[in-house]
Amino acid sequence: MSKKRIAVIFGGKSSEHEVSRISASYVISEIPTDKYEIITIGINQKGEWLLYSGDTSAIADGSWESHPDNKTAFITPDPSVSGIAVINGTNCQLIKIDVIFPVLHGKNGEDGTIQGLFELSGIPYVGCGVLASADCMDKAVTNTILEYNEIDQADFTWFNVSDYQKSPEKCIEKIENAIKQYPMFVKPANAGSSVGISKAADKNELCKAIEKAAKEDSKIVIEENITGYEVECAVLGNDEPFASIPGQIAPASEFYDYDAKYNNAESQLFIPAKISDELKDKVRTTAVKAYKALGCSGLSRVDFFVTDEGRILLNEINTLPGFTSISMYPKLMAACDIKGAALIERLIELAYERAEKNV
């Protein structure tokens, strides 16, 4: 039986470029090489696509970029090719690809843009489709869909940066009328791993937080501050998704920001979460409801706040969650006996299943 060829795409131009490299190293290490031939394509921070044929251990630290044999390579949108075009001087080589595993986080990776290219190419790919990826990436859209589906969440409002620049006081008034009291959280609508998020204790801090978030996106979301435990649930599947045992986070910093997620070893993960069995069941049920409401497929990590009063509020959905050795998604699935290579193979199976359904 011949091996299938899987393209692992990593890197990207987003602020989560480094995390993507580390996630890719983990994913590649778990792909069974007796079944798959692995093709690695890295996207550097300039947005250049490169076929990388060197040692995969160089991916995590970024040294892969200086490999002398790197060649320009990209997914072709022509479904008759169903693969990648590799440019070598004046020559172009076409390589057929059976399935794509995009290990990309943030903008241009999990926001529907690259998924659109995959759809055009006709190649099955791991993860959510175009619309679900775009909806889950945009926190304003996510919150609006959750609200329509009566899924509990923090009070929120949003506005365009251009409107704030025209009339800051009017936007501040809108925020204070919607959220009512400080502190509040300020978030770029489209950014991952808590990049650009700030907690504002007063109007002065709110203005500074808006300026910070505006560097990441043209749309800003403001949410009320919720005091509670940070609980996450991994979801796997297409039409009949499975929700994992919930896990709980004790962040090293005031909230679970980028540094607390990836750089600070003092952040702690508890699996299962330290909540009642009743609340665990409710988290799992709500995670699946939100997953379906937003049209997710393949995988997503659904993040919640659970208060002392037993209120469960959905915070966000990550359609391509971190896949590093310390990431919650693979750890939660491992706790459900879906570990390593078995998880990767299931994700690939779901990619084929979704592709066949959408033909």
Secondary structure as UniProt FT lines:
FT   STRAND          4..11
FT   TURN            15..16
FT   HELIX           17..30
FT   TURN            33..35
FT   STRAND          36..43
FT   TURN            45..46
FT   STRAND          49..52
FT   HELIX           56..58
FT   TURN            59..61
FT   HELIX           63..66
FT   TURN            68..69
FT   STRAND          71..75
FT   TURN            79..81
FT   STRAND          83..88
FT   TURN            89..90
FT   STRAND          91..96
FT   STRAND          99..103
FT   TURN            107..109
FT   HELIX           113..121
FT   HELIX           130..137
FT   HELIX           139..148
FT   TURN            149..150
FT   STRAND          156..160
FT   HELIX           161..166
FT   HELIX           168..179
FT   STRAND          184..188
FT   TURN            193..196
FT   STRAND          198..200
FT   HELIX           203..214
FT   TURN            215..216
FT   STRAND          219..224
FT   STRAND          229..237
FT   STRAND          242..243
FT   STRAND          247..250
FT   HELIX           258..262
FT   TURN            265..266
FT   STRAND          268..270
FT   HELIX           277..293
FT   TURN            294..295
FT   STRAND          298..306
FT   TURN            308..309
FT   STRAND          312..318
FT   TURN            325..326
FT   HELIX           328..335
FT   TURN            336..337
FT   HELIX           340..358
//
